Amino acid sequence: MAKISPVSVKYMIYATFRSEGPVEKPDVIGAIFGQTEGLLGSDLEMRELQKEGKIGRIEVELNTVDGKSVGEIKLPSALDKSETTIIAATLETIDRIGPTEARIEVTKIEDVRGSKRDYIIDRAKKLLEGLEGGGDSRISRTLKEESRVSKIQEYGEEKLPAGDLSGDEIIVVEGRADVVNLLKNRVNNVVGMNGTKLPKEIAVLGNEKEITLFVDGDRGGKLIAKNVIENAKVAYVAVAPDGKEVEELTGKEILMSLRKKIPAGEFLRRNGSANDGYSKTYEEAEEDVEEFSGDTKSELKKKYDEIKGTRNAVFLDAGLNEVKKISSSTASGALARSRKKISAVLVDGPATSSLIKACDEKGVSYLGANNFAYVKDSKVKLVSF
């Protein structure tokens, strides 16, 4: 009798059974072969399939309790998906095992190749760590990137996303997505702030290491840079190309931006003091929305509370129903690409100038955030939370 090779196994059929009397393992296997004989024709005859190596050795585990037997059946298959499901369904037609009535129920069919793929990827990552060189195929590039990103760790009490901070120089970025992008592009000495508020860990690091602050190339990024410089010891500031965010930069753009870094003092001289041209205040934003009905603002506040603390943004339709939820750092680009009618945008964090402009271009009625960049003659109504 031919045996199925473990390499050839595609699916594993799992089934449970219950008999009204005590039975043995040979009784169960005999019932499977005996009661399915002739049901499906010669092409799917169970005995012949096992001889040809298309189904494997049937495993049975059972226990007898109070005079009744219960257990599990495992049947490996090298057949295709449709044939395997037919075999599985056939098992459920068995109504007797040995001398007693019984019932068999298939619980699941598992694609065992999926676990093999997971093993291959995990093992390849480990092997890659000790291997230099290699090709630049799409698979190898993806594997390299995933291997680098897997090294992301949590730093400090606030669990900031970070790479390797053991050196004397570190790069501070705004959020986790920025950290992930830098790690993918071999920049390992990076830590994220998890938002616009300066974590105390960053202030401490500034006293111990040389910090380069790397921010988005919009007004919001520059405002964050000013705030960090005012509250922590920052040596240099690097800014992404105009209108671009750190998380979307290519490897070449990252390196070019870092090469163009300037001393923090020079950055302030070029961009003014930390409060110069800062975002609109709560009162100024309130003036923009004074015509809102109380019900509208109340509904927007409820929607905003759902994303508060998540660093996400949500797009709403005219009925204030959710259309899309995304990372707040990608909101402006996603809004610009959206083909749906968006009536309101809510952001957990500050609203950048690029997002305000995108709202104007898309005819968005309301934009809610906790702070706003200044855009002259903007049409969207601002709601400050």
C-alpha positions as CSV (number, residue, x, y, z in Angstrom):
1,M,0.0,0.0,0.0
2,A,1.4,3.4,-1.0
3,K,2.0,6.0,1.6
4,I,1.4,9.7,1.1
5,S,4.5,11.8,1.4
6,P,4.3,14.5,4.1
7,V,5.5,16.9,1.4
8,S,2.5,16.1,-0.7
9,V,-0.1,16.7,1.9
10,K,-2.3,19.7,1.0
11,Y,-5.2,19.5,3.4
12,M,-6.1,17.9,6.7
13,I,-9.6,16.9,7.4
14,Y,-10.6,17.0,11.1
15,A,-13.8,15.2,12.2
16,T,-15.3,14.1,15.5
17,F,-17.4,11.0,16.2
18,R,-19.7,9.6,18.8
19,S,-20.9,6.1,19.0
20,E,-23.7,4.7,21.2
21,G,-21.5,1.8,22.4
22,P,-17.9,1.0,23.0
23,V,-15.7,0.7,19.8
24,E,-12.0,0.3,19.0
25,K,-9.8,2.2,16.5
26,P,-10.0,-0.6,13.9
27,D,-13.8,-0.3,14.0
28,V,-13.7,3.4,13.1
29,I,-11.2,2.9,10.2
30,G,-13.2,-0.1,9.0
31,A,-16.4,1.9,9.0
32,I,-14.7,4.7,6.9
33,F,-13.5,2.3,4.2
34,G,-16.5,0.0,4.3
35,Q,-19.4,2.4,4.4
36,T,-18.0,4.8,1.7
37,E,-17.2,2.0,-0.7
38,G,-19.0,2.5,-4.0
39,L,-20.5,5.9,-3.1
40,L,-18.3,8.1,-5.2
41,G,-17.3,5.9,-8.1
42,S,-13.8,4.4,-8.9
43,D,-12.0,7.7,-9.1
44,L,-12.7,8.6,-5.5
45,E,-12.8,5.1,-4.0
46,M,-11.2,5.5,-0.5
47,R,-9.1,2.3,-0.6
48,E,-7.7,3.1,-4.1
49,L,-6.9,6.7,-3.1
50,Q,-4.8,5.4,-0.2
51,K,-3.1,2.9,-2.4
52,E,-2.2,5.7,-4.8
53,G,-0.9,7.9,-2.1
54,K,-3.7,10.5,-2.5
55,I,-4.9,10.2,1.0
56,G,-2.7,9.4,3.9
57,R,-2.8,7.3,7.1
58,I,-6.0,7.9,9.0
59,E,-5.4,8.7,12.6
60,V,-8.0,8.0,15.3
61,E,-8.1,9.1,18.9
62,L,-10.9,7.9,21.1
63,N,-12.1,7.6,24.7
64,T,-14.9,5.4,26.1
65,V,-17.0,7.1,28.8
66,D,-20.1,5.5,30.4
67,G,-20.2,2.8,27.7
68,K,-20.1,5.3,24.8
69,S,-17.1,6.2,22.6
70,V,-16.1,9.6,21.5
71,G,-13.1,10.8,19.6
72,E,-11.4,12.6,16.7
73,I,-10.4,11.5,13.2
74,K,-7.6,13.1,11.2
75,L,-7.4,12.4,7.4
76,P,-4.6,13.9,5.4
77,S,-5.3,14.6,1.7
78,A,-3.2,15.3,-1.4
79,L,-6.3,15.8,-3.5
80,D,-7.4,19.2,-4.8
81,K,-9.8,21.4,-2.8
82,S,-13.0,20.2,-4.3
83,E,-12.2,16.5,-4.1
84,T,-11.0,16.9,-0.5
85,T,-14.3,18.5,0.5
86,I,-16.2,15.7,-1.2
87,I,-14.3,13.1,0.8
88,A,-15.0,15.2,4.0
89,A,-18.7,15.3,3.2
90,T,-18.7,11.5,2.6
91,L,-17.4,10.9,6.2
92,E,-20.6,12.4,7.5
93,T,-22.8,9.7,5.7
94,I,-21.3,7.0,8.1
95,D,-24.1,6.0,10.6
96,R,-22.6,3.0,12.2
97,I,-19.2,2.1,13.7
98,G,-18.7,-1.5,14.6
99,P,-22.0,-2.9,16.0
100,T,-23.3,0.5,17.3
101,E,-25.0,3.5,15.8
102,A,-22.7,6.5,15.4
103,R,-22.5,10.0,14.1
104,I,-19.5,11.7,12.4
105,E,-19.2,15.4,12.0
106,V,-16.4,17.3,10.1
107,T,-15.2,20.2,12.2
108,K,-12.8,21.8,9.8
109,I,-10.5,21.3,6.7
110,E,-7.1,22.9,7.2
111,D,-4.8,24.0,4.4
112,V,-1.5,22.7,5.9
113,R,0.5,24.6,3.3
114,G,-0.4,27.9,5.0
115,S,1.5,26.8,8.1
116,K,4.4,25.7,5.9
117,R,4.5,29.2,4.3
118,D,4.5,30.9,7.7
119,Y,7.4,28.6,8.8
120,I,9.3,29.4,5.6
121,I,9.0,33.1,6.1
122,D,9.9,33.0,9.8
123,R,12.9,30.7,9.2
124,A,14.0,32.8,6.2
125,K,14.0,35.9,8.4
126,K,16.3,34.3,10.9
127,L,18.6,33.0,8.2
128,L,18.7,36.4,6.6
129,E,20.0,38.0,9.7
130,G,23.3,36.0,9.4
131,L,23.5,36.3,5.6
132,E,25.1,39.2,3.7
133,G,24.5,40.0,0.1
134,G,21.8,38.3,-1.9
135,G,19.7,39.1,-4.9
136,D,17.3,42.1,-5.2
137,S,14.2,40.2,-6.3
138,R,10.9,41.4,-5.1
139,I,10.6,38.6,-2.6
140,S,14.0,39.2,-1.1
141,R,13.4,42.9,-0.9
142,T,10.1,42.4,0.9
143,L,11.8,39.8,3.2
144,K,14.6,42.2,4.0
145,E,12.2,45.0,4.9
146,E,10.0,42.8,7.1
147,S,13.1,41.6,8.9
148,R,14.2,45.2,9.6
149,V,10.7,46.2,10.8
150,S,10.5,43.2,13.0
151,K,13.2,44.8,15.1
152,I,11.0,47.7,16.2
153,Q,10.8,47.9,20.0
154,E,9.1,49.9,22.7
155,Y,11.1,52.5,24.6
156,G,10.5,54.1,28.0
157,E,7.4,54.2,30.1
158,E,5.3,55.7,27.3
159,K,6.3,52.7,25.1
160,L,7.6,54.8,22.2
161,P,8.2,53.0,18.9
162,A,12.0,52.8,18.4
163,G,14.8,51.1,16.6
164,D,18.4,50.8,18.0
165,L,19.1,53.7,20.4
166,S,22.4,52.4,21.7
167,G,24.6,54.9,19.7
168,D,25.4,58.6,20.5
169,E,23.2,60.0,17.8
170,I,19.4,59.4,17.4
171,I,16.7,60.6,15.0
172,V,13.4,61.7,16.5
173,V,10.3,61.5,14.2
174,E,6.6,62.1,14.8
175,G,5.0,58.7,14.9
176,R,5.2,54.9,14.5
177,A,4.6,55.0,10.7
178,D,7.7,57.2,10.4
179,V,9.8,54.8,12.5
180,V,8.6,51.9,10.4
181,N,9.6,53.7,7.1
182,L,13.1,54.6,8.4
183,L,13.7,51.0,9.6
184,K,12.7,49.7,6.2
185,N,15.3,52.0,4.7
186,R,18.1,50.9,7.0
187,V,18.0,54.0,9.3
188,N,17.9,52.2,12.7
189,N,18.7,54.8,15.3
190,V,15.2,56.2,15.3
191,V,12.5,56.8,17.9
192,G,8.9,58.2,17.5
193,M,7.1,60.6,19.7
194,N,3.6,59.0,19.2
195,G,2.0,62.4,18.4
196,T,2.6,66.1,18.7
197,K,3.0,66.2,22.5
198,L,6.6,65.9,23.6
199,P,7.2,62.7,25.6
200,K,9.4,63.1,28.7
201,E,11.7,60.3,27.4
202,I,12.7,62.5,24.4
203,A,13.6,65.4,26.7
204,V,15.8,63.0,28.7
205,L,17.5,61.6,25.6
206,G,18.3,65.1,24.5
207,N,20.5,65.5,27.5
208,E,22.3,62.2,26.8
209,K,22.6,62.0,23.0
210,E,22.7,64.1,19.9
211,I,19.2,64.5,18.6
212,T,18.3,65.1,15.0
213,L,14.6,66.0,14.7
214,F,13.1,64.8,11.4
215,V,9.6,66.3,10.7
216,D,7.0,66.4,7.8
217,G,7.4,68.9,5.1
218,D,4.3,70.9,5.9
219,R,3.4,73.7,8.3
220,G,2.3,71.2,11.0
221,G,5.7,69.6,10.9
222,K,7.5,72.9,11.4
223,L,5.2,73.8,14.3
224,I,6.0,70.5,15.9
225,A,9.7,71.1,15.4
226,K,9.5,74.5,17.1
227,N,7.7,73.1,20.1
228,V,10.2,70.3,20.5
229,I,13.2,72.6,20.3
230,E,11.6,74.8,22.9
231,N,11.2,71.9,25.3
232,A,14.2,69.6,24.6
233,K,17.8,69.8,23.6
234,V,17.8,69.3,19.9
235,A,21.1,69.5,17.9
236,Y,19.7,69.4,14.3
237,V,16.5,69.6,12.4
238,A,15.8,67.7,9.1
239,V,12.6,68.5,7.1
240,A,10.9,66.2,4.5
241,P,10.4,67.7,1.0
242,D,7.6,70.2,0.8
243,G,4.2,68.7,1.1
244,K,5.6,65.2,1.9
245,E,5.4,63.2,5.1
246,V,8.3,61.2,6.5
247,E,6.3,58.0,6.4
248,E,5.9,58.2,2.6
249,L,9.5,59.1,1.7
250,T,11.7,56.8,-0.4
251,G,15.1,55.7,0.9
252,K,16.8,58.3,-1.4
253,E,14.5,61.1,-0.1
254,I,15.2,60.1,3.5
255,L,19.0,60.3,3.0
256,M,18.8,63.6,1.1
257,S,16.6,65.1,3.8
258,L,19.0,64.0,6.6
259,R,22.0,65.3,4.7
260,K,20.4,68.7,4.5
261,K,19.8,68.9,8.3
262,I,20.5,72.2,9.9
263,P,21.3,73.3,13.5
264,A,18.2,73.8,15.6
265,G,19.1,77.5,16.2
266,E,19.3,78.2,12.5
267,F,16.0,76.4,12.0
268,L,14.4,78.8,14.5
269,R,15.9,81.8,12.8
270,R,14.6,80.7,9.4
271,N,11.1,79.9,10.7
272,G,10.6,82.4,13.5
273,S,9.9,81.8,17.2
274,A,7.9,78.9,18.5
275,N,4.7,81.0,18.7
276,D,5.2,83.0,15.5
277,G,2.3,82.4,13.2
278,Y,1.1,79.5,15.4
279,S,-2.1,77.6,14.9
280,K,-5.4,79.3,15.5
281,T,-6.5,79.5,19.1
282,Y,-9.6,77.8,20.5
283,E,-11.5,81.2,20.5
284,E,-10.5,81.9,16.9
285,A,-11.7,78.6,15.7
286,E,-14.9,79.1,17.6
287,E,-15.5,82.3,15.7
288,D,-15.3,80.3,12.4
289,V,-18.0,78.0,13.6
290,E,-20.4,80.3,15.4
291,E,-23.1,79.6,12.8
292,F,-23.1,75.9,13.7
293,S,-26.2,74.5,15.3
294,G,-25.8,73.0,18.7
295,D,-26.9,69.6,17.5
296,T,-24.3,69.5,14.7
297,K,-21.4,70.3,16.9
298,S,-22.7,67.9,19.5
299,E,-22.8,65.1,16.9
300,L,-19.3,66.0,15.7
301,K,-18.0,65.9,19.2
302,K,-19.4,62.4,19.7
303,K,-17.6,61.2,16.5
304,Y,-14.4,62.9,17.6
305,D,-14.5,61.2,21.0
306,E,-14.5,57.8,19.2
307,I,-11.1,58.5,17.6
308,K,-9.6,60.6,20.4
309,G,-6.2,59.2,21.5
310,T,-5.9,56.9,18.4
311,R,-4.0,59.3,16.1
312,N,-6.6,58.6,13.4
313,A,-8.8,60.7,11.2
314,V,-12.4,59.9,10.1
315,F,-14.3,61.1,7.0
316,L,-18.0,61.6,7.4
317,D,-20.9,62.0,4.9
318,A,-23.7,64.5,4.9
319,G,-25.5,62.4,7.5
320,L,-22.4,62.4,9.7
321,N,-22.0,58.7,9.1
322,E,-18.4,57.2,8.9
323,V,-17.1,56.9,5.3
324,K,-13.5,56.0,6.1
325,K,-11.1,55.9,9.0
326,I,-7.3,56.3,8.4
327,S,-4.1,57.5,10.1
328,S,-4.2,61.2,10.7
329,S,-0.8,61.6,9.1
330,T,-2.2,60.4,5.7
331,A,-5.5,62.3,5.9
332,S,-4.7,65.0,3.4
333,G,-3.6,62.7,0.7
334,A,-6.5,60.3,1.3
335,L,-9.0,63.1,1.1
336,A,-7.4,64.5,-2.1
337,R,-7.8,61.0,-3.7
338,S,-11.3,60.3,-2.4
339,R,-14.1,60.1,-5.0
340,K,-16.8,60.2,-2.4
341,K,-18.6,63.3,-1.2
342,I,-17.1,64.1,2.2
343,S,-19.0,66.6,4.4
344,A,-16.8,66.5,7.6
345,V,-13.3,65.5,8.5
346,L,-12.2,64.9,12.1
347,V,-8.6,64.5,13.1
348,D,-7.1,63.4,16.4
349,G,-4.3,66.0,16.5
350,P,-3.5,69.2,14.7
351,A,-5.0,70.0,11.3
352,T,-2.1,70.7,8.9
353,S,-2.2,73.4,6.1
354,S,-2.3,70.6,3.5
355,L,-5.4,69.0,5.1
356,I,-7.2,72.4,5.3
357,K,-6.4,73.1,1.6
358,A,-7.6,69.6,0.7
359,C,-10.9,70.2,2.6
360,D,-11.4,73.5,0.6
361,E,-10.7,71.7,-2.7
362,K,-13.1,68.9,-1.9
363,G,-15.8,71.2,-0.6
364,V,-15.7,69.7,3.0
365,S,-18.1,71.7,5.3
366,Y,-16.5,70.9,8.7
367,L,-13.0,70.2,9.9
368,G,-12.5,69.2,13.5
369,A,-9.2,69.0,15.3
370,N,-7.4,70.1,18.5
371,N,-5.3,72.7,16.7
372,F,-5.1,74.3,13.3
373,A,-2.4,75.6,10.9
374,Y,-3.2,79.0,9.5
375,V,-4.4,79.1,5.9
376,K,-5.5,82.5,4.6
377,D,-9.1,82.7,3.4
378,S,-9.8,79.0,4.0
379,K,-13.5,78.1,3.4
380,V,-13.9,75.0,5.6
381,K,-15.5,75.6,9.0
382,L,-13.2,74.7,11.8
383,V,-14.3,73.0,15.0
384,S,-11.9,73.0,17.9
385,F,-12.0,70.1,20.3
